[in-house]
Amino acid sequence: MVEVRLEGVTKRFGEVTAVEGASFSVGEGGFLTLVGPSGCGKTTILRLIAGFDRPDEGEILFDGRSVLQEPPEARRVGMVFQNYALFPHMTVAGNIAYGLRSWRGQERQQRRVKELLELVGLEGLEHRSPGELSAGQRQRAALARALAPEPRLLLLDEPLSALDAKLRERLRLEIRRLQRQLGITTIYVTHDQEEALAISDLVAVMNSGRIEQVGSPKEVYHRPATEFVASFIGRGNLLEGKVSSVNGERVELWLIPSGPKISVRVAAGTVQSGQEVKLLIRPERIRLDGSLENKLRGRLKGIEFLGDSSWAYLDLGGQELRVKLEEAPGPAEGQEVVELSFASSDCYLILPRGAGSAPERGG
Ligand code: ATP
């Protein structure tokens, strides 16, 4: 398996800069996901790594060696696309064997096809054509075809986006299990942030051709580097605030002008009095009572019932706040003003220039 590294990779298509200065690395056997909105450059990065396109600037290295002069075949990369890209006139077995044409000995090829059918759970369906398979089975066949020639890197481009929600969840578990079992270095593309958090060792969050942050799922969720990451990953409340006073690591700020102050801890020297900041608070960390350190009052705008939980929407001096209610009965029907509270340690400040400032946990 291979370690893959991108260094300052830029790709332009005429006037459009599809990818700008992208750098990241994924270790041997690692699983990195590129996540971001449509058109942010995710597929372009996969195509550059596969060798279908060449970057205008930067380097792509496999195990520390540039592969820019190597054609796609030499890079030994397996790829799975959103739309399966199976040959419709070939059987499942024929599709899987397609990448094994260069393997000598028919018996060896057949053995490998059988291995792959078992690996992805398609035994008994080898004589069907792709049109005779369910969507999930087709995607398994595509995965088997990509893995058959023993690639050292697997690239997956939105492989689950054509499937329904339940099947997506099942297949993403299967992909992860297979990836671990084979120990194959994998780069995965999705626009679905939940899928990215669920499946990856590392998440690279992209916005308009740039990589905004690379980190573990927990890092990008709890310690977003930029406002974009904070709003794209998870359902965070990103509230505007103004710093009222700074005392070492302890910062007080207003979310509601002349309302009660909020207390947050940050690394010393990162904010100044009077500064405008953004405050990230996750909906599951807010309580609709006065039991935690920072207490405010909000106007209840509505409640959405979701089965296992509910969303309460509050108005906080003109800013919308989303609160996740798990088991608590929640506010009474018709109640207008509600008390809410949250801990300082669950607040995360994002400064305008994009540098996140971590609160001291447990402070
Ligand atoms: P999606 O999630 O919609 O697939 P993406 O994040 O994969 O999007 P890319 O397909 O990488 O985005 O495209 C990035 C940008 O580059 C887009 O603005 C796209 O229109 C442009 N682009 C991609 N390929 C080409 C091309 N061959 N010629 C011109 N522009 C291109």
Residues whose N, C-alpha, C, O or C-beta is under 5 A from the ligand:
A	BS01	ATP	F13 V16 A18 P37 S38 G39 C40 G41 K42 T43 T44 H191
